[in-house]
Amino acid sequence: MKLGLRPLYRFAVLVLVAIVVLEANYWTLLPKLKITNNMIRLLWLIMLFVPLIFSVFRMKFIRPHLIWILFLGFVLINNAQFAHGKSNESYEFFLCVMVFFVCTYDPEWTKKAPAVILIIGLPNLIATILFYVNSGLYETFIARTYKEYQNGTFNGLYGYRAGLAGHYSHNGTYLAIVMIVLFCILFCVKISKPKKIIVIGAALAAIYAIFMTTKRAHLLFGGAVVIAIYYIANRESMSRKMTRTLLIVGGVASMGGMIIELVPAISQTLDRLSKAGSDGASQYRFKMWDYALSHVFEKPFFGHGWFSFTFNQEIANVDGAANGTHNVYVQMLYDIGIIGFVVAVSALLITFIITMRSLIAIKKSNPDYLLAISVSLAVQLFFILYGFTGNFLYDSSFLFYAAAVAISFGIKANLPKILAGSKTKTEGGPVGPTLPIRNHV
C-alpha cells in the first residue's frame, strides 16, 4: 500500500510545483484569461493537501524549516498589507512555506522539476522572439489580453521587451530563469549531439532575449550565476574549465563590435549598463534606500511591519516606490527591523548552504539528482544577487525561489537515502534509471 502511494505522491507534488511555477511566470496574464486569484488559491490548497494524503502525512522535518517558520512569523504578525485590505503576496509567502514541508516525503519528483520549470517558462522566450520579429503579432496579443501596453515598452514600440508579462522587468526575470535551467542542462546532463545543439541554441536565444529587455540586473546576475554553476556543478577538471572560459570570453570580445552593430537592442542594454548609478532609475533607487535606512532606527528591532515601505505615503512621490525599495535587504531592515532582518537573511543563507552541500555530495556520488540540485542552487543564487536591486521576497517572483527551495528541501530531507542509492549502484545492486553525467561541455 505504501509503495503504491509513492508514485501518486510524486505526481501530486510535481503538479503542486507546476502550479507555483505557472503562477510565477503568468500571474499578470492569468487574470486576463479569466483565471482568477481565488481559483488559483483554491487549486493551491487542494494540491497542498493531496500529497499529504498520499504520503500518509509522513513529512520530514529538517532544521532549515524552523528558520523559515520564524521568518513567516515576521511576515504575518505585523503586516501592513493586511492593514490596507490586501493579502495576495503575503498569502503566497505563507503557501510557499507550506510547500517546503509537503515536498520532503520522497525526493524522486525533484528529477522532473527542472523540466517543469523549463517547459512552463519557454513560452516567454518564444513570445519575446516572435514579438521582436513580428510586431503585428504583439499588437494582436495586446488587443486580446492586457488592452494596454506594458510598462517599459514605450507604448508598444518595443513590445517584445515585456513579452507575455505585465512588465518588462518581470519578463527579464522569466527569461533569466529559462536561461539558467538551459545552461544547467548543458553543464550537468549528457545528451546527444542533436539535442545539445537545440539546447545551446535555446540558451543563446535566451541570452539574446534578455539583452532585448534592456534589463541590466538580469543580464549581469544571470550571467554570474551561469559562470558560478559551470564551476560548481560541472565535473570537468579546473584547468579545462578555465581554458573553455577564456576561449568563450575571448571569442565574444573579438566579435563584440560586429554583434553590437547587427543587434541594436544589445547596444541599448550596454548603454544602460554604462549609465548604472547615474541614470534616473538609479537615482530613484538611491532616494528610496536613503529614506528606508534613515528611518530604520525609529523601530530598530522589529521594524514598521511587513510591506510598510510600500504603503508609506511620505515616499510615495518617488517613481517606483509603490513597488518597494528595489533592494530587498534594505526594505527588510525598514519593514521587520534588525531582528527580523537577521532571521530572514539567515533563512536565505542557511538554505543556500545546505543546497551547496547537497550538490557537492551528489556530484561526488549520485548523478541522478545533479541537475535538480544545480537548478535549485542556481535559482537561489540568482535571487540572492538580484535582491540587491529587486524585491523578490515581496512579489510573485518569490514563487521561482520557493520552487528552488522545495527542490533543495526535498533532496536534503532524503539525502542519506540518495547517497545510499549511489552505493547500491557501485555494488551492482538493483537501482532505477540513472541520469548520465557529461564529462565535457
VMD Tcl script that draws the C-alpha trace (Angstrom):
set ca {
  {0.00 0.00 0.00}
  {2.80 2.37 0.97}
  {4.79 1.62 -2.19}
  {1.71 2.08 -4.33}
  {1.14 5.57 -2.95}
  {4.64 6.86 -3.66}
  {4.11 7.41 -7.42}
  {0.89 9.25 -6.63}
  {2.71 11.41 -4.09}
  {5.48 12.24 -6.58}
  {2.96 13.20 -9.25}
  {0.94 15.32 -6.81}
  {3.99 17.26 -5.59}
  {5.13 17.80 -9.16}
  {1.69 19.20 -10.02}
  {1.88 21.46 -6.96}
  {5.29 22.79 -8.00}
  {4.00 23.24 -11.57}
  {1.17 25.41 -10.21}
  {3.69 27.50 -8.28}
  {5.90 27.96 -11.34}
  {2.91 28.62 -13.61}
  {1.75 31.47 -11.39}
  {5.32 32.74 -11.09}
  {5.51 33.10 -14.89}
  {1.99 34.25 -15.70}
  {0.48 35.89 -12.62}
  {-0.40 39.06 -14.58}
  {-1.62 37.20 -17.65}
  {-3.80 34.57 -15.97}
  {-6.47 37.04 -14.76}
  {-6.72 38.36 -18.32}
  {-7.57 34.80 -19.34}
  {-10.37 34.69 -16.72}
  {-8.30 32.61 -14.28}
  {-8.80 34.49 -11.02}
  {-6.58 34.58 -7.94}
  {-9.31 32.81 -5.96}
  {-9.31 29.94 -8.44}
  {-5.53 29.65 -8.24}
  {-5.53 29.77 -4.43}
  {-8.18 27.04 -4.24}
  {-6.06 24.86 -6.53}
  {-3.01 25.55 -4.34}
  {-4.85 24.47 -1.21}
  {-6.14 21.29 -2.83}
  {-2.71 20.35 -4.12}
  {-1.12 21.07 -0.75}
  {-3.48 18.59 0.87}
  {-3.34 15.82 -1.76}
  {0.39 14.98 -1.30}
  {-0.17 14.79 2.45}
  {-2.78 12.08 1.91}
  {-0.59 10.09 -0.49}
  {2.34 10.28 1.92}
  {0.10 9.27 4.84}
  {1.11 12.60 6.46}
  {4.74 11.44 6.81}
  {6.52 14.72 6.17}
  {10.17 15.02 7.15}
  {11.28 17.95 9.27}
  {14.73 19.40 8.65}
  {16.33 22.19 10.66}
  {16.02 24.88 7.95}
  {12.25 24.54 8.28}
  {12.48 26.19 11.70}
  {14.14 29.38 10.47}
  {11.53 29.70 7.71}
  {8.75 29.39 10.28}
  {10.37 32.22 12.26}
  {10.64 34.30 9.09}
  {6.98 33.59 8.33}
  {6.09 34.94 11.76}
  {7.64 38.31 10.90}
  {5.68 38.34 7.65}
  {2.28 37.54 9.16}
  {2.20 39.06 12.66}
  {2.84 42.74 11.81}
  {1.71 43.10 8.21}
  {0.92 46.46 6.61}
  {-0.52 44.75 3.55}
  {-3.23 43.16 5.68}
  {-3.93 46.52 7.31}
  {-4.60 48.01 3.85}
  {-7.04 45.27 2.91}
  {-4.64 43.36 0.66}
  {-3.09 39.95 1.14}
  {-2.05 38.30 -2.14}
  {1.75 38.38 -1.83}
  {1.74 37.69 1.92}
  {-0.64 34.78 1.42}
  {1.65 33.45 -1.33}
  {4.53 33.58 1.14}
  {2.55 31.51 3.63}
  {1.60 28.93 0.99}
  {5.19 28.64 -0.20}
  {6.44 27.85 3.32}
  {3.78 25.12 3.48}
  {5.16 23.73 0.21}
  {8.58 23.46 1.89}
  {7.07 20.85 4.24}
  {4.89 18.95 1.76}
  {7.78 18.29 -0.63}
  {10.01 16.27 1.73}
  {8.50 12.78 1.86}
  {10.11 11.37 -1.30}
  {12.74 13.07 -3.49}
  {12.03 11.37 -6.81}
  {9.81 14.23 -8.02}
  {12.77 16.62 -7.97}
  {14.33 14.91 -11.00}
  {11.50 16.15 -13.22}
  {11.21 19.60 -11.62}
  {13.81 21.29 -13.92}
  {11.87 20.11 -16.98}
  {8.64 21.51 -15.49}
  {10.28 24.89 -14.82}
  {11.69 24.99 -18.35}
  {8.54 23.89 -20.19}
  {6.35 26.40 -18.35}
  {8.84 29.23 -18.92}
  {9.65 28.62 -22.59}
  {6.55 30.44 -23.93}
  {8.02 33.65 -22.51}
  {11.17 33.16 -24.57}
  {9.28 32.19 -27.70}
  {6.89 35.15 -27.40}
  {9.73 37.63 -26.84}
  {11.48 36.47 -30.02}
  {8.25 36.33 -32.07}
  {7.14 39.80 -30.95}
  {10.56 41.14 -31.96}
  {10.27 39.59 -35.40}
  {6.57 40.41 -35.90}
  {5.24 43.49 -34.11}
  {1.77 42.83 -35.56}
  {1.62 39.62 -33.57}
  {2.36 41.63 -30.43}
  {-0.44 44.08 -31.24}
  {-2.87 41.17 -31.63}
  {-1.75 39.76 -28.28}
  {-2.24 43.09 -26.51}
  {-5.68 43.61 -28.05}
  {-6.85 40.24 -26.76}
  {-5.28 40.34 -23.29}
  {-3.96 43.40 -21.43}
  {-5.72 46.00 -23.61}
  {-2.84 48.38 -22.87}
  {0.89 48.42 -23.47}
  {3.03 47.08 -20.65}
  {5.48 49.22 -18.71}
  {8.85 49.52 -20.39}
  {7.59 49.04 -23.96}
  {7.38 52.75 -24.84}
  {3.69 52.45 -25.69}
  {4.22 49.29 -27.68}
  {7.17 50.49 -29.75}
  {9.33 47.88 -28.04}
  {6.57 45.44 -27.18}
  {8.92 42.47 -27.25}
  {10.64 43.76 -24.11}
  {7.70 42.71 -21.93}
  {6.69 39.65 -23.94}
  {3.78 37.91 -22.24}
  {4.46 39.62 -18.91}
  {2.75 42.64 -17.42}
  {6.07 44.48 -17.03}
  {9.34 44.29 -18.93}
  {11.24 43.70 -15.68}
  {9.12 40.62 -14.99}
  {9.91 39.29 -18.46}
  {13.61 39.75 -17.72}
  {13.20 37.53 -14.65}
  {11.33 34.84 -16.58}
  {13.93 34.79 -19.34}
  {16.76 34.61 -16.80}
  {15.20 31.54 -15.19}
  {14.85 29.83 -18.58}
  {18.46 30.66 -19.43}
  {19.71 29.30 -16.10}
  {17.88 25.98 -16.49}
  {19.15 25.56 -20.06}
  {22.76 26.09 -19.03}
  {22.34 23.73 -16.08}
  {21.26 21.06 -18.58}
  {24.37 21.70 -20.65}
  {26.63 21.52 -17.60}
  {25.06 18.56 -15.81}
  {23.45 16.18 -18.30}
  {24.92 14.04 -21.05}
  {22.72 14.49 -24.13}
  {23.02 13.51 -27.78}
  {24.61 15.94 -30.21}
  {21.33 16.96 -31.94}
  {19.71 17.69 -28.56}
  {22.83 19.50 -27.42}
  {22.64 21.80 -30.44}
  {18.99 22.56 -29.67}
  {19.74 23.35 -26.01}
  {22.71 25.56 -26.95}
  {20.55 27.39 -29.49}
  {17.79 27.92 -26.92}
  {20.32 29.14 -24.33}
  {21.77 31.66 -26.80}
  {18.26 32.77 -27.72}
  {17.54 33.34 -24.02}
  {20.67 35.49 -23.66}
  {19.64 37.46 -26.73}
  {16.10 37.91 -25.38}
  {17.43 39.21 -22.04}
  {19.52 41.75 -23.95}
  {16.39 42.85 -25.77}
  {14.58 43.56 -22.50}
  {17.43 46.03 -21.66}
  {17.35 44.74 -18.06}
  {20.82 45.20 -16.65}
  {20.48 43.30 -13.38}
  {19.01 40.20 -15.01}
  {21.81 40.11 -17.55}
  {24.63 40.64 -15.06}
  {23.32 38.43 -12.26}
  {22.08 35.77 -14.65}
  {25.48 35.67 -16.34}
  {27.28 35.49 -12.99}
  {25.08 32.56 -11.95}
  {25.76 30.65 -15.18}
  {29.52 31.04 -14.66}
  {29.28 30.03 -11.00}
  {27.24 26.92 -11.75}
  {29.65 25.93 -14.51}
  {32.49 25.88 -11.98}
  {30.48 24.34 -9.13}
  {28.38 21.67 -10.83}
  {30.32 20.64 -13.92}
  {32.62 17.65 -13.40}
  {35.44 18.72 -15.71}
  {38.90 19.45 -14.39}
  {39.54 23.03 -13.26}
  {42.14 23.61 -15.98}
  {39.67 22.56 -18.68}
  {37.02 24.86 -17.22}
  {39.44 27.80 -17.18}
  {40.53 27.15 -20.76}
  {36.97 27.00 -22.04}
  {36.05 30.15 -20.13}
  {38.95 32.10 -21.62}
  {38.14 30.89 -25.14}
  {34.49 31.89 -24.84}
  {35.27 35.29 -23.32}
  {37.90 35.95 -25.98}
  {35.57 34.94 -28.79}
  {32.75 37.12 -27.53}
  {35.08 40.08 -27.05}
  {36.55 39.76 -30.55}
  {33.11 39.63 -32.15}
  {31.57 42.19 -29.81}
  {31.69 45.15 -32.16}
  {30.07 43.25 -35.00}
  {27.34 41.87 -32.77}
  {26.50 45.33 -31.40}
  {26.19 46.72 -34.93}
  {23.91 43.90 -36.03}
  {21.67 43.95 -32.96}
  {20.63 47.46 -31.81}
  {18.91 46.08 -28.69}
  {22.30 44.93 -27.40}
  {23.75 48.42 -27.76}
  {20.76 49.84 -25.84}
  {21.43 47.42 -22.98}
  {25.15 48.21 -22.96}
  {24.31 51.91 -22.91}
  {22.11 51.37 -19.84}
  {24.90 49.37 -18.21}
  {27.34 52.24 -18.76}
  {24.91 54.62 -17.03}
  {24.28 52.41 -13.99}
  {24.46 54.56 -10.88}
  {23.95 57.85 -12.71}
  {20.71 57.46 -14.66}
  {17.22 58.32 -13.40}
  {16.37 54.75 -12.38}
  {19.49 54.56 -10.20}
  {18.86 57.95 -8.63}
  {15.32 56.94 -7.69}
  {16.68 53.82 -6.02}
  {19.21 55.82 -4.05}
  {16.44 58.08 -2.75}
  {14.40 55.10 -1.59}
  {17.37 53.38 0.02}
  {18.36 56.57 1.83}
  {14.83 57.08 3.12}
  {14.44 53.49 4.31}
  {17.83 53.35 6.04}
  {17.39 56.76 7.67}
  {14.13 55.57 9.28}
  {15.27 52.12 10.44}
  {16.06 53.28 13.97}
  {12.57 54.63 14.53}
  {11.65 51.00 15.19}
  {15.03 49.25 15.11}
  {14.27 45.78 16.46}
  {11.01 44.64 14.84}
  {10.54 47.31 12.19}
  {7.49 49.12 10.87}
  {5.75 45.96 9.60}
  {5.96 43.80 6.50}
  {5.13 45.86 3.38}
  {5.24 49.12 5.39}
  {7.61 50.84 2.98}
  {5.34 50.07 0.02}
  {2.41 51.84 1.69}
  {4.46 54.74 3.08}
  {2.91 57.98 1.81}
  {5.98 60.08 2.64}
  {7.98 58.37 -0.10}
  {5.07 57.69 -2.48}
  {6.06 60.52 -4.85}
  {9.31 58.76 -5.77}
  {8.94 56.80 -9.01}
  {8.66 53.06 -8.32}
  {8.27 53.42 -4.54}
  {4.91 51.66 -4.64}
  {6.81 48.53 -5.65}
  {9.23 48.78 -2.73}
  {12.81 49.97 -2.31}
  {14.19 47.85 -5.17}
  {16.59 46.33 -2.65}
  {15.05 43.56 -0.61}
  {17.70 43.76 2.13}
  {17.21 47.49 2.70}
  {13.45 47.06 2.71}
  {13.58 44.22 5.24}
  {15.60 46.41 7.60}
  {12.86 49.03 7.39}
  {9.94 46.59 7.48}
  {10.97 43.96 10.04}
  {13.87 45.61 11.82}
  {17.28 44.28 12.73}
  {16.00 41.10 14.40}
  {13.69 40.25 11.51}
  {16.48 41.05 9.04}
  {18.85 38.62 10.77}
  {16.19 35.90 10.73}
  {15.36 36.49 7.05}
  {18.96 36.60 5.84}
  {19.71 33.52 7.94}
  {16.85 31.70 6.17}
  {18.29 32.63 2.76}
  {21.89 31.76 3.64}
  {21.17 28.54 5.54}
  {19.04 27.29 2.66}
  {21.77 28.21 0.18}
  {24.47 26.48 2.25}
  {22.55 23.23 2.66}
  {21.84 23.26 -1.08}
  {25.53 23.74 -1.83}
  {26.47 20.89 0.50}
  {23.88 18.62 -1.09}
  {25.22 19.47 -4.54}
  {28.80 18.65 -3.54}
  {27.75 15.32 -2.03}
  {25.59 14.40 -5.03}
  {28.22 15.49 -7.54}
  {30.68 13.06 -5.99}
  {28.37 10.07 -5.65}
  {24.92 10.16 -7.29}
  {24.45 11.97 -10.62}
  {20.72 11.20 -10.78}
  {19.92 14.34 -8.78}
  {22.70 16.61 -10.02}
  {20.56 18.58 -12.48}
  {17.80 19.19 -9.92}
  {20.11 20.35 -7.15}
  {22.11 22.51 -9.59}
  {18.96 24.26 -10.80}
  {17.94 24.80 -7.18}
  {21.29 26.35 -6.27}
  {21.41 28.47 -9.43}
  {17.92 29.93 -8.98}
  {18.60 30.67 -5.30}
  {21.87 32.40 -6.15}
  {20.20 34.47 -8.87}
  {17.60 35.83 -6.47}
  {20.06 36.39 -3.62}
  {22.06 38.58 -6.02}
  {19.01 40.15 -7.64}
  {17.78 41.09 -4.17}
  {20.30 43.95 -4.17}
  {18.27 45.70 -6.87}
  {14.90 43.95 -6.67}
  {12.18 42.93 -4.22}
  {11.78 39.21 -4.88}
  {10.50 38.45 -1.36}
  {7.67 40.92 -1.85}
  {6.31 39.95 -5.26}
  {5.42 36.87 -7.27}
  {8.99 36.28 -8.42}
  {9.39 34.76 -4.93}
  {7.49 31.77 -6.34}
  {10.50 30.85 -8.50}
  {12.72 31.00 -5.43}
  {10.21 28.91 -3.47}
  {10.20 26.21 -6.15}
  {14.01 26.09 -5.96}
  {13.90 25.78 -2.15}
  {11.31 22.99 -2.40}
  {13.69 21.05 -4.65}
  {16.53 21.57 -2.18}
  {14.47 20.55 0.85}
  {13.07 17.51 -0.95}
  {16.61 16.33 -1.62}
  {18.11 17.35 1.75}
  {15.41 15.52 3.72}
  {16.27 12.33 1.86}
  {19.99 12.82 1.27}
  {21.15 9.70 3.20}
  {18.85 7.54 1.07}
  {20.01 9.28 -2.13}
  {23.68 8.72 -1.28}
  {22.97 5.15 -0.16}
  {21.36 4.57 -3.55}
  {24.60 5.57 -5.24}
  {26.47 2.97 -3.16}
  {24.00 0.33 -4.25}
  {24.80 1.15 -7.87}
  {28.52 0.84 -7.20}
  {27.96 -2.57 -5.63}
  {25.85 -3.72 -8.57}
  {22.54 -3.84 -6.71}
  {19.13 -3.11 -8.22}
  {18.54 0.53 -9.00}
  {16.22 2.66 -11.06}
  {17.11 4.54 -14.23}
  {20.01 6.94 -13.95}
  {20.77 10.31 -15.48}
  {24.24 10.05 -17.05}
  {26.55 12.97 -16.49}
  {28.67 14.82 -19.02}
  {32.40 14.50 -18.90}
  {32.78 17.58 -21.04}
  {30.80 20.59 -22.16}
}
mol new
graphics top color blue
foreach p $ca { graphics top sphere $p radius 0.5 }
foreach p [lrange $ca 0 end-1] q [lrange $ca 1 end] { graphics top cylinder $p $q radius 0.2 }
display resetview
